[in-house]
Amino acid sequence: MKTKYIIEKVHSTLAFRARLLGISGIGGTFNEFSGSFIRNNEDWSATEVRVEIDVASIDTGVEQRDEHLQAEYWFHTEAHPKIVFTSTSFKARKKNQFVLQGELHLKGNKWDVTFILNKGGNAKDKDGVEKIGFTAKTKIDREAFGIAKGAELPNGAVFLGKKVSVRFDLQLAEAK
């Protein structure tokens, strides 16, 4: 029996972090997103996942930087307003840990991406709705997606690191 869960945006965070100037880190979140998990069996194997992110909702804590990141050199939000992840595989790795593979569509490019998911637990809320927590982590190569090819600095460091850490802290609610 299939069970559908939706991502509760008010209890979830989609975050990213990259190295800056080779000496520190910089990160942010996306504030507008939606998604679902369709569980096809009790052990979660073969679960179908889809997440859609509104690129214009990027939030680094600095409005000027957020606007800058929407330019063609970075996310090119006008031409590519959404980031979409669609799963192709969801398999148990060990107790409460899963490997989630799928296609990430970003800035007109499609790449296979693998997330490691850790199930944080589950509970029912006061209305009897089942809630489930997951943390998903991966790293992506931003240059492979055509995002800001980094220029070398005099110290040999790249302005912005190629690898971007992505972390989703998700609370799912069973759809009724």
C-alpha angles and dihedrals in degrees: 000000000000120000121193123211125186126209110251102222094197091059099037137077130201107198139172136189135188138176115263122207088344090278109075144013134254128190149158147174141250110236101192118060143123136194150150143221117209108199111207098187143007097269093053093238112143092022113163116226131189127174126179121192128195103225092202088065092070111138122189094160092257115087094202091053091047090055091046092053090059092063123107093260090060121025099339089216095183092063097030109033096164139055110204130191120190120180124235097177138016115184137167114251098178136325108326093352126104140180111229116193126183151125120290114202110200130158094346094310130107123207136171110247131185122209126190108220125200117195109222096192142272138256141165120248125225090277093052095254113147114238124193129188126213134173115204124192136183142142124232133192104239092198090059086061093049094252116148107319101225122244119217117249125217090264090056093251121126116243092235122016118249094228117072119194113220124197127179118191103193136186113193126199123202109248113234 
